[in-house]
């Protein structure tokens, strides 16, 4: 599929996020201090929507069980919690992104 236009930079102010749908992919776009990032919206732990979570200082928290991910790298930086258990989670998928003018493109394979 290659690079696909998914949004305009005006749609994402610094510190904001947006869930987008491209084909069969659901992607979370984020703006952290004026830089844009794209990771999978689906939490690798149990499939929660990261787009429904809280984005703070470049870290998105899954609303289901509290797993945390760095939106710049997709790396898991906080375990999921269920009752008294802490569960290690896998990293989130990252999508290459480019900006042309005010258009945001994400690479979909």
Backbone as a printed PyTorch tensor [residue, N CA C, xyz], in Angstrom:
tensor([[[ 0.8280, -1.2020,  0.0000],
         [ 0.0000,  0.0000,  0.0000],
         [ 0.8640,  1.2540,  0.0000]],

        [[ 2.0220,  1.2470,  0.6690],
         [ 2.8960,  2.4050,  0.6970],
         [ 2.4270,  3.4820,  1.6610]],

        [[ 2.8860,  4.7120,  1.4120],
         [ 2.4900,  5.8310,  2.2710],
         [ 1.0940,  6.3140,  1.8790]],

        [[ 0.2540,  6.5090,  2.9040],
         [-1.1330,  6.9250,  2.7110],
         [-1.3730,  8.1770,  3.5420]],

        [[-1.9970,  9.1970,  2.9310],
         [-2.3410, 10.4050,  3.6960],
         [-3.4370, 10.0470,  4.6860]],

        [[-3.1940, 10.4040,  5.9690],
         [-4.1450, 10.0360,  7.0110],
         [-4.7010, 11.2280,  7.7860]],

        [[-4.0290, 12.3610,  7.7130],
         [-4.4900, 13.5170,  8.4980],
         [-3.7310, 14.7590,  8.0520]],

        [[-4.1450, 15.8800,  8.6040],
         [-3.4790, 17.1560,  8.4180],
         [-2.8900, 17.5600,  9.7710]],

        [[-1.7390, 18.1830,  9.7610],
         [-1.0900, 18.5540, 11.0210],
         [-1.9720, 19.4680, 11.8810]],

        [[-2.8690, 20.2210, 11.2540],
         [-3.7490, 21.1100, 12.0180],
         [-4.7430, 20.3350, 12.8910]],

        [[-4.9120, 19.0460, 12.6130],
         [-5.8490, 18.2170, 13.3840],
         [-5.2530, 17.7310, 14.6990]],

        [[-3.9390, 17.8840, 14.8660],
         [-3.2630, 17.3580, 16.0600],
         [-2.4050, 18.4330, 16.7090]],

        [[-2.9320, 19.0830, 17.7140],
         [-2.1360, 20.0600, 18.4580],
         [-1.1540, 19.3120, 19.3570]],

        [[-0.1470, 19.9850, 19.8490],
         [ 0.8500, 19.3510, 20.7070],
         [ 0.1760, 18.7050, 21.9200]],

        [[ 0.5310, 17.4540, 22.1690],
         [-0.0530, 16.7180, 23.2980],
         [-1.3430, 15.9980, 22.9740]],

        [[-1.7660, 16.0550, 21.7030],
         [-3.0320, 15.4140, 21.3430],
         [-2.8040, 14.1070, 20.5960]],

        [[-3.8860, 13.3580, 20.4200],
         [-3.8500, 12.0770, 19.7380],
         [-5.1010, 11.9310, 18.8870]],

        [[-5.0370, 11.0200, 17.9080],
         [-6.1830, 10.7950, 17.0300],
         [-6.1390,  9.3590, 16.5300]],

        [[-7.2510,  8.6660, 16.6430],
         [-7.3570,  7.3110, 16.1240],
         [-7.7910,  7.4000, 14.6690]],

        [[-7.0780,  6.6620, 13.7910],
         [-7.4090,  6.6790, 12.3680],
         [-7.5530,  5.2480, 11.8660]],

        [[-8.2910,  5.0950, 10.7970],
         [-8.5390,  3.7940, 10.1890],
         [-7.9960,  3.8210,  8.7680]],

        [[-7.1090,  2.8610,  8.4600],
         [-6.5410,  2.7510,  7.1190],
         [-6.6360,  1.2770,  6.7210]],

        [[-7.5160,  0.9570,  5.7880],
         [-7.7250, -0.4390,  5.4230],
         [-8.1700, -1.2130,  6.6460]],

        [[-7.4580, -2.2920,  6.9560],
         [-7.8020, -3.0930,  8.1390],
         [-6.9870, -2.7000,  9.3720]],

        [[-6.2410, -1.6090,  9.2960],
         [-5.3990, -1.1440, 10.4060],
         [-6.0890, -0.0190, 11.1660]],

        [[-5.9240, -0.0400, 12.4870],
         [-6.3540,  1.0720, 13.3350],
         [-5.0800,  1.6120, 13.9700]],

        [[-4.8140,  2.8860, 13.7240],
         [-3.5400,  3.5030, 14.0960],
         [-3.8000,  4.6910, 15.0160]],

        [[-2.9080,  4.8580, 15.9760],
         [-2.9760,  6.0080, 16.8670],
         [-1.9060,  7.0060, 16.4490]],

        [[-2.3410,  8.1770, 15.9970],
         [-1.4220,  9.2820, 15.6930],
         [-1.2840, 10.1340, 16.9390]],

        [[-0.0730, 10.5970, 17.2050],
         [ 0.1600, 11.4650, 18.3550],
         [ 1.0730, 12.6130, 17.9700]],

        [[ 0.8670, 13.7420, 18.6180],
         [ 1.7380, 14.8980, 18.4720],
         [ 2.3900, 15.1240, 19.8330]],

        [[ 3.7070, 14.9360, 19.8880],
         [ 4.4560, 15.1510, 21.1210],
         [ 5.4460, 16.2780, 20.8570]],

        [[ 5.1990, 17.4200, 21.4540],
         [ 6.0770, 18.5870, 21.3170],
         [ 6.3460, 18.9540, 19.8580]],

        [[ 5.3080, 18.8400, 19.0160],
         [ 5.4310, 19.2450, 17.6190],
         [ 5.9550, 18.1740, 16.6800]],

        [[ 6.2610, 16.9930, 17.1930],
         [ 6.6690, 15.8700, 16.3550],
         [ 5.5440, 14.8390, 16.3390]],

        [[ 5.3990, 14.1580, 15.2080],
         [ 4.2810, 13.2500, 15.0090],
         [ 4.7520, 11.8040, 15.0070]],

        [[ 3.9040, 10.9210, 15.5630],
         [ 4.2340,  9.5050, 15.6930],
         [ 2.9910,  8.6730, 15.4080]],

        [[ 3.2280,  7.4260, 14.9610],
         [ 2.1220,  6.5170, 14.6510],
         [ 2.4380,  5.1280, 15.2070]],

        [[ 1.5650,  4.6260, 16.0860],
         [ 1.6840,  3.2710, 16.6130],
         [ 0.3320,  2.5860, 16.4500]],

        [[ 0.3200,  1.2880, 16.6480],
         [-0.9400,  0.5520, 16.5910],
         [-1.8580,  1.0420, 17.6990]],

        [[-3.1290,  1.1780, 17.3820],
         [-4.1090,  1.5730, 18.3950],
         [-4.4370,  0.4120, 19.3240]],

        [[-4.1520, -0.8070, 18.8960],
         [-4.5280, -2.0080, 19.6500],
         [-3.4470, -2.3530, 20.6720]],

        [[-3.8130, -2.3500, 21.9440],
         [-2.8750, -2.7270, 23.0010],
         [-2.4990, -4.1960, 22.8120]],

        [[-1.1960, -4.5140, 22.8070],
         [-0.7870, -5.9000, 22.6170],
         [-1.1560, -6.8180, 23.7880]],

        [[-1.5750, -6.2550, 24.9140],
         [-1.9290, -7.0750, 26.0680],
         [-3.2590, -7.7840, 25.8520]],

        [[-4.3400, -7.0250, 25.7260],
         [-5.6620, -7.6350, 25.5370],
         [-6.5130, -6.8580, 24.5420]],

        [[-5.8710, -6.0870, 23.6720],
         [-6.5930, -5.4560, 22.5710],
         [-7.3320, -4.1760, 22.8810]],

        [[-7.0970, -3.5690, 24.0290],
         [-7.7510, -2.3040, 24.3360],
         [-7.3510, -1.2170, 23.3500]],

        [[-8.2110, -0.2260, 23.1800],
         [-7.9290,  0.8880, 22.2770],
         [-7.0550,  1.9150, 22.9820]],

        [[-5.8040,  2.0470, 22.5200],
         [-4.9140,  3.0330, 23.1240],
         [-5.4200,  4.4500, 22.8910]],

        [[-6.1710,  4.6470, 21.8030],
         [-6.7360,  5.9580, 21.5140],
         [-7.7120,  6.4400, 22.5770]],

        [[-8.2350,  5.5200, 23.3590],
         [-9.1450,  5.8830, 24.4460],
         [-8.3970,  6.1260, 25.7520]],

        [[-7.0740,  5.9340, 25.7130],
         [-6.2620,  6.1300, 26.9070],
         [-5.7790,  7.5580, 27.0490]],

        [[-4.9810,  7.7830, 28.0680],
         [-4.4480,  9.1160, 28.3730],
         [-3.0300,  9.2270, 27.8130]],

        [[-2.7740, 10.3200, 27.0890],
         [-1.4440, 10.6270, 26.5650],
         [-0.8400, 11.7270, 27.4230]],

        [[ 0.3120, 11.4300, 28.0300],
         [ 0.9860, 12.4270, 28.8600],
         [ 2.4860, 12.2560, 28.6880]],

        [[ 3.1620, 13.3410, 28.3210],
         [ 4.6220, 13.3490, 28.1650],
         [ 5.1110, 12.2460, 27.2200]],

        [[ 4.3530, 11.9930, 26.1550],
         [ 4.7620, 11.0140, 25.1560],
         [ 4.4620,  9.5720, 25.5230]],

        [[ 3.7640,  9.3580, 26.6310],
         [ 3.4070,  8.0120, 27.0840],
         [ 1.8880,  7.8640, 27.0280]],

        [[ 1.4300,  6.8030, 26.3300],
         [-0.0050,  6.5220, 26.2680],
         [-0.2970,  5.3760, 27.2300]],

        [[-1.3660,  5.5260, 28.0130],
         [-1.7650,  4.5090, 28.9850],
         [-3.0340,  3.8290, 28.4990]],

        [[-2.9860,  2.5040, 28.3960],
         [-4.1520,  1.7410, 27.9630],
         [-5.2510,  1.8540, 29.0120]],

        [[-6.4780,  2.1590, 28.5880],
         [-7.5640,  2.3200, 29.5500],
         [-8.0310,  1.0080, 30.1820]],

        [[-7.7000, -0.1310, 29.5740],
         [-8.1800, -1.4200, 30.1080],
         [-7.4260, -1.8640, 31.3570]],

        [[-6.0980, -1.9590, 31.2580],
         [-5.3220, -2.5090, 32.3690],
         [-4.0780, -1.6900, 32.7090]],

        [[-3.9730, -0.4810, 32.1570],
         [-2.9190,  0.4350, 32.5680],
         [-1.5470,  0.2310, 31.9540]],

        [[-1.4220, -0.6510, 30.9610],
         [-0.1270, -0.8040, 30.2910],
         [ 0.2530,  0.5430, 29.6740]],

        [[ 1.5480,  0.8350, 29.6430],
         [ 2.0240,  2.1320, 29.1420],
         [ 2.9930,  1.9110, 27.9910]],

        [[ 2.8940,  2.8050, 26.9770],
         [ 3.7270,  2.7030, 25.7960],
         [ 4.2720,  4.0740, 25.4180]],

        [[ 5.5310,  4.0960, 24.9990],
         [ 6.1520,  5.3080, 24.4780],
         [ 5.6740,  5.4570, 23.0360]],

        [[ 4.9520,  6.5280, 22.7230],
         [ 4.4060,  6.6840, 21.3720],
         [ 5.4940,  6.9710, 20.3380]],

        [[ 6.6760,  7.3720, 20.7790],
         [ 7.7720,  7.6320, 19.8390],
         [ 8.3880,  6.3340, 19.3210]],

        [[ 8.4390,  5.3220, 20.1830],
         [ 9.1430,  4.0790, 19.8430],
         [ 8.2560,  2.8370, 19.8390]],

        [[ 7.0860,  2.9340, 20.4500],
         [ 6.2130,  1.7690, 20.6050],
         [ 6.6090,  0.8720, 21.7650]],

        [[ 7.7160,  1.1840, 22.4390],
         [ 8.2110,  0.3390, 23.5300],
         [ 7.2510,  0.3630, 24.7190]],

        [[ 7.0280, -0.8280, 25.2840],
         [ 6.2400, -0.9370, 26.5140],
         [ 7.0920, -0.3910, 27.6580]],

        [[ 6.5550,  0.5680, 28.3920],
         [ 7.2980,  1.1790, 29.4910],
         [ 6.5970,  1.0070, 30.8340]],

        [[ 5.4920,  0.2720, 30.8260],
         [ 4.7560,  0.0090, 32.0560],
         [ 3.9140, -1.2340, 31.8950]],

        [[ 3.9380, -2.0930, 32.8970],
         [ 3.2120, -3.3510, 32.8470],
         [ 1.7100, -3.1450, 32.9820]],

        [[ 0.9530, -4.1220, 32.4790],
         [-0.4940, -4.1410, 32.6920],
         [-0.7620, -4.6400, 34.1070]],

        [[-1.8700, -4.2130, 34.6700],
         [-2.2160, -4.6330, 36.0230],
         [-3.6390, -5.1930, 36.0180]],

        [[-3.7600, -6.4230, 36.5440],
         [-5.0700, -7.0650, 36.6910],
         [-5.1590, -7.5500, 38.1300]],

        [[-6.1040, -6.9780, 38.8650],
         [-6.2180, -7.2400, 40.2970],
         [-4.8760, -6.9500, 40.9550]],

        [[-4.2310, -7.9200, 41.5330],
         [-2.9400, -7.6820, 42.1850],
         [-1.7640, -8.1410, 41.3360]],

        [[-2.0450, -8.5880, 40.1120],
         [-1.0000, -9.0970, 39.2340],
         [-0.4600, -8.0090, 38.3170]],

        [[ 0.8400, -8.0280, 38.1040],
         [ 1.4700, -7.1810, 37.0970],
         [ 1.8680, -8.0930, 35.9480]],

        [[ 1.5190, -7.6930, 34.7300],
         [ 1.7500, -8.5390, 33.5720],
         [ 2.6090, -7.8010, 32.5630]],

        [[ 3.7310, -8.4180, 32.1970],
         [ 4.6190, -7.8330, 31.1890],
         [ 3.8980, -7.8380, 29.8440]],

        [[ 4.0300, -6.7610, 29.0810],
         [ 3.3780, -6.6640, 27.7740],
         [ 4.4250, -6.4710, 26.6820]],

        [[ 4.0430, -6.8720, 25.4740],
         [ 4.9120, -6.6950, 24.3200],
         [ 4.8760, -5.2370, 23.8680]],

        [[ 5.8630, -4.8570, 23.0690],
         [ 5.8950, -3.5210, 22.4850],
         [ 4.7660, -3.3720, 21.4690]],

        [[ 4.3750, -2.1500, 21.2240],
         [ 3.3550, -1.8410, 20.2190],
         [ 4.0110, -1.7260, 18.8460]],

        [[ 3.2590, -2.0610, 17.8150],
         [ 3.7540, -1.8840, 16.4400],
         [ 3.8810, -0.3970, 16.1370]],

        [[ 4.9150, -0.0360, 15.3940],
         [ 5.1680,  1.3500, 15.0000],
         [ 5.0330,  1.4460, 13.4870]],

        [[ 4.4540,  2.5370, 13.0080],
         [ 4.2940,  2.7640, 11.5760],
         [ 5.1620,  3.9400, 11.1530]],

        [[ 5.9670,  3.7570, 10.0960],
         [ 6.7420,  4.8880,  9.5750],
         [ 5.8040,  6.0220,  9.1640]],

        [[ 6.2340,  7.2380,  9.4050],
         [ 5.3960,  8.4090,  9.1670],
         [ 6.2440,  9.4780,  8.5010]],

        [[ 5.6180, 10.2540,  7.6310],
         [ 6.3170, 11.4040,  7.0480],
         [ 5.3280, 12.5540,  6.9150]],

        [[ 5.8920, 13.7620,  6.9190],
         [ 5.1020, 14.9840,  6.7730],
         [ 5.5070, 15.6400,  5.4620]],

        [[ 4.5250, 15.9980,  4.6630],
         [ 4.7630, 16.7740,  3.4400],
         [ 3.8410, 17.9800,  3.4940]],

        [[ 4.4360, 19.1470,  3.6770],
         [ 3.6340, 20.3470,  3.8930],
         [ 2.8990, 20.1940,  5.2040]],

        [[ 1.5660, 20.1880,  5.1530],
         [ 0.7810, 19.9600,  6.3720],
         [ 0.1120, 18.5800,  6.3530]],

        [[ 0.4540, 17.7540,  5.3650],
         [-0.1370, 16.4170,  5.2500],
         [ 0.6810, 15.4000,  6.0300]],

        [[-0.0210, 14.5320,  6.7610],
         [ 0.6160, 13.4480,  7.5020],
         [ 0.3640, 12.1470,  6.7220]],

        [[ 1.4480, 11.4510,  6.3990],
         [ 1.3700, 10.1790,  5.6930],
         [ 1.9150,  9.0730,  6.6080]],

        [[ 1.2550,  7.9210,  6.5780],
         [ 1.7070,  6.7500,  7.3220],
         [ 1.9360,  5.6300,  6.3140]],

        [[ 3.0480,  4.8980,  6.5170],
         [ 3.3390,  3.7820,  5.6160],
         [ 2.6130,  2.5250,  6.0820]],

        [[ 1.8310,  1.9660,  5.1830],
         [ 1.0830,  0.7330,  5.4510],
         [ 1.5980, -0.3240,  4.4810]],

        [[ 1.9680, -1.4780,  5.0220],
         [ 2.4350, -2.5490,  4.1240],
         [ 1.3410, -3.5410,  3.8170]]])
